[in-house]
Amino acid sequence: MSQLTTEIKLLNESESIDFAGLVANIVAKENGFEKGLIFYLYGDLGAGKSFFSRAFVQHFLPGQKVKSPTYTIVESYNFSTNTIHHLDLYRLCDPEELEYLAIRDLLNENFVALVEWPQKGKPILPAADIEFEFIYEDIGRTVKVNAVSEKGKSLVEKLS
């Protein structure tokens, strides 16, 4: 599969929330939960990974308190027959720790996984469908979105 990449400028928090909502709408319209999707979220500390994740979850569950899974590693949010798994692997010492969390069982059906610091979970962590790289700018952020699977490609095409 040839990769598909797009770049999006986000000037403020409002645009960041709108971007997460746009991604969430595309996932919903394309039955992304049914197929299961894995998003890798890259970027420095404070670049916007958790902010994106919170806005994505709150798109489906308005008012939901979304806490960072920095210490718990994973927080799951269930609605309808779907689940959003928010993983923060920053404190992971060894990828094998994911086996103790039964990661393969967790990511089995009707889910979207938002994975911060995915490089710390390789090779145990399943491959991504889409990679998001959040980059600081003088004003706002740039998000590079890269489709790395066929499922991801069809979603990124709709973002472009």
C-alpha angles and dihedrals in degrees: 000000000000112000122247118210133181133176125217129191116217112191099185147355092279092056089046091054090047090050092052088048091051091052090047092050091051091048090051095046093047093048089243093163092056091054094039119238133209120203119191112207116203129182144102122288108291095015094124107270096124092039090055091047093050092049091047092052093044090052088067097030108033113205092014112149104236113195125192112258092216092126101025092043092214135043119182127203118197127198132157103336093323136093133199113205115199111196126185110189096178093112095041109124097188130015088230087073086076089066089060088055090053089236094174091055092045093055100050112107144357095010147123115204119204105196121192117196092010092170088074091060099052131149093015095051114086116248121273127250093202132015120207119195115194113204128187116236131185086259117025126323140296118221119202110202117198124184111214100173136042090253089051093047094058090052096046090049087061091050094053 
